[in-house]
Amino acid sequence: MLVPVLFTAALVVLLLLAEQRGSAPGKWLTKPLASVGFLWTALQAGALSSTYGKVVLGALLLCLLGDVLLIPKDKRIFMAGIGAFLLGHLGFGAAFLVRGVAAPPTLIAGALLAPGVIWVALWLSPHLRGPMRVAVTAYVLVISGMVALATGTFGHTLDPRILVGAVLFFLSDLCVARNRFVAPGFANRLVGLPLYYAAQLLLASTVDRAVFGTLVVPGLGVGGL
């Protein structure tokens, strides 16, 4: 999987340069290609060989769609991008359920995330109006649920890539929200884009049956391959 990872990393560097220069053609060229890199990673890792892998691949495809929809500076297209990413997070949540989820760590994670969800909602609320307020609130709830399920799947499989990938995804979304609603600036992209692509590469790599087949702890959760 080294080649697609290096491919993605190189494209992320070029994407950051395009973002810094405000080059729309550069963003249209580099961002979709960088996102193709995490699909390539999943396919090379064997995504098509398991139900879990296929669901992860579907979630990654939705995220690629979201990446493309977030390039234009049109509010309606941005809303469609939020929708694509929301479905992508739901897809990852479904994948974690397929893979197996241990209930205790999921519930503990949900309880620990609750204050953070409230804080994010209060942080963003003054900057949101109308349908955007509803959409972003739903998004925060869904991605928090995805992180809680990732924690449960980590408890079931002991594969840290699942949990780390989900947490990095959450943090990258905070950067997107800050850039869009609170304090626009290149610093958000400089931090958020590497976090986002690292998250996607980690989650894509978890479809490797040879790895996760050896990490399952019997009796800790429900689910399968």
C-alpha positions in Angstrom: 0.0 0.0 0.0 3.0 2.3 0.0 2.6 3.6 -3.5 -1.0 4.9 -3.1 -0.1 6.4 0.3 2.9 8.3 -1.2 0.7 9.3 -4.2 -1.8 10.8 -1.8 0.8 12.5 0.3 2.3 14.1 -2.8 -1.1 15.3 -4.0 -1.9 16.8 -0.6 1.3 18.8 -0.7 0.3 20.1 -4.1 -3.2 20.8 -2.9 -1.9 22.9 0.0 0.2 24.9 -2.4 -2.9 25.5 -4.6 -4.9 26.5 -1.5 -2.2 28.9 -0.4 -2.2 30.5 -3.8 -5.9 30.5 -4.2 -5.6 28.6 -7.5 -9.0 27.2 -8.4 -7.6 25.0 -11.3 -5.0 23.7 -8.9 -7.6 22.7 -6.4 -9.8 21.1 -9.1 -6.8 19.1 -10.3 -5.2 18.0 -7.0 -8.1 17.5 -4.6 -10.0 14.8 -6.5 -6.7 13.0 -7.3 -5.6 13.1 -3.7 -9.0 11.5 -2.8 -8.6 8.9 -5.5 -5.5 7.9 -3.5 -7.4 6.7 -0.5 -9.7 4.7 -2.8 -6.7 3.2 -4.4 -5.3 2.3 -0.9 -8.5 0.5 0.0 -8.7 -1.4 -3.2 -5.0 -2.5 -2.9 -5.6 -3.5 0.7 -8.4 -5.9 -0.5 -11.6 -3.9 0.0 -13.6 -6.0 -2.4 -12.8 -9.2 -0.5 -15.1 -8.6 2.5 -18.4 -7.1 3.4 -16.6 -4.7 5.8 -14.2 -3.7 3.0 -17.1 -3.0 0.6 -18.9 -0.8 3.1 -15.7 1.1 3.8 -15.2 1.6 0.1 -18.7 3.0 -0.2 -18.1 5.4 2.6 -14.8 6.5 1.0 -16.6 7.1 -2.3 -19.1 9.3 -0.6 -16.2 11.3 1.0 -14.6 11.7 -2.4 -17.9 13.1 -3.7 -18.0 15.5 -0.7 -14.4 16.6 -1.4 -15.4 17.6 -4.9 -18.6 19.4 -3.8 -16.6 21.5 -1.3 -14.4 23.0 -3.9 -16.8 25.6 -5.3 -17.8 28.5 -3.1 -21.5 28.1 -3.6 -23.7 27.6 -0.5 -26.1 25.1 -2.2 -23.2 23.0 -3.4 -21.6 23.2 0.0 -24.8 21.9 1.5 -24.7 19.0 -0.9 -21.1 18.4 0.2 -22.2 18.3 3.8 -24.8 15.8 2.8 -22.3 13.6 1.1 -20.0 13.6 4.1 -22.8 13.0 6.4 -23.7 9.9 4.4 -20.0 9.0 4.4 -19.9 9.1 8.2 -23.0 7.0 8.4 -21.3 4.6 6.0 -18.2 4.3 8.3 -20.6 3.7 11.2 -22.3 0.9 9.3 -18.9 -0.6 8.5 -17.9 -0.6 12.1 -21.1 -2.4 13.0 -20.3 -4.9 10.3 -16.8 -5.3 11.6 -18.0 -5.8 15.2 -18.6 -3.4 18.1 -18.0 -3.9 21.8 -20.8 -2.2 23.7 -19.0 -0.9 26.9 -16.3 1.2 25.1 -19.0 2.5 22.7 -21.2 3.7 25.5 -18.2 5.2 27.4 -17.0 7.0 24.3 -20.5 8.3 23.7 -20.7 9.7 27.2 -17.3 11.3 27.0 -18.1 12.8 23.6 -21.4 14.4 24.8 -19.8 17.5 26.4 -17.6 18.0 23.2 -20.7 17.8 21.0 -22.4 20.5 23.2 -19.3 22.7 23.1 -19.1 22.4 19.3 -22.8 23.2 18.9 -22.4 26.3 21.1 -19.2 27.3 19.3 -20.8 27.2 15.9 -24.3 28.3 16.8 -23.8 32.1 16.5 -22.4 31.6 13.0 -25.2 29.5 11.6 -28.6 30.5 10.2 -31.7 28.6 9.0 -31.1 25.2 7.3 -27.4 25.4 7.8 -27.9 25.3 11.6 -30.0 22.1 11.2 -27.5 20.5 8.8 -24.4 21.2 10.8 -26.0 20.1 14.1 -27.0 16.8 12.5 -23.5 16.5 11.0 -21.9 16.9 14.5 -24.2 14.3 16.0 -23.5 11.8 13.2 -19.7 12.2 13.2 -19.7 11.9 17.0 -21.7 8.7 16.8 -19.2 7.4 14.2 -16.3 8.1 16.6 -18.2 6.3 19.4 -18.7 3.3 17.1 -15.1 3.4 16.1 -14.2 3.2 19.8 -16.4 0.1 20.1 -14.8 -1.5 17.1 -11.4 -0.8 18.5 -12.5 -2.5 21.7 -13.6 -5.5 19.6 -10.6 -5.8 17.2 -7.8 -3.9 19.0 -6.9 -2.3 15.7 -5.8 1.3 16.6 -6.1 2.5 12.9 -9.9 2.4 13.2 -10.0 4.7 16.3 -7.2 7.0 15.3 -8.7 7.4 11.8 -12.1 8.3 13.2 -10.6 10.8 15.6 -8.5 12.4 12.9 -11.6 12.6 10.7 -13.5 14.4 13.5 -10.6 16.9 14.1 -10.3 17.6 10.4 -14.1 18.4 10.3 -13.6 20.9 13.1 -11.0 22.6 10.9 -13.5 22.7 8.0 -16.2 24.2 10.3 -13.8 26.8 11.6 -12.7 27.8 8.1 -16.3 28.0 6.8 -18.1 29.6 9.7 -15.8 31.0 12.3 -12.4 32.2 11.2 -11.5 31.6 7.5 -7.9 31.3 6.6 -5.2 29.1 5.1 -4.1 27.8 8.6 -7.3 25.8 8.8 -6.5 24.0 5.5 -2.8 23.6 6.5 -3.9 21.6 9.6 -7.2 20.1 8.4 -6.2 18.7 5.0 -3.3 16.5 6.3 -5.5 15.3 9.2 -8.3 14.4 6.8 -6.2 12.5 4.3 -4.3 10.7 7.1 -7.7 9.7 8.5 -8.9 8.4 5.2 -5.7 6.5 4.5 -5.9 4.9 7.9 -9.5 3.9 7.6 -8.9 2.6 4.0 -6.0 0.4 5.3 -8.2 -1.3 7.8 -9.9 -3.4 5.1 -6.7 -5.6 5.0 -8.1 -9.0 6.0 -4.7 -10.4 6.8 -4.3 -7.8 9.5 -7.7 -7.5 11.1 -8.3 -11.2 10.9 -5.6 -11.7 13.6 -6.7 -8.9 15.9 -10.2 -9.9 16.8 -10.8 -10.6 20.5 -13.5 -13.2 20.7 -16.6 -12.5 22.8 -16.1 -8.8 23.1 -18.6 -7.6 20.5 -21.1 -8.4 17.8 -20.4 -8.3 14.1 -18.4 -10.1 11.5 -16.5 -9.7 8.3 
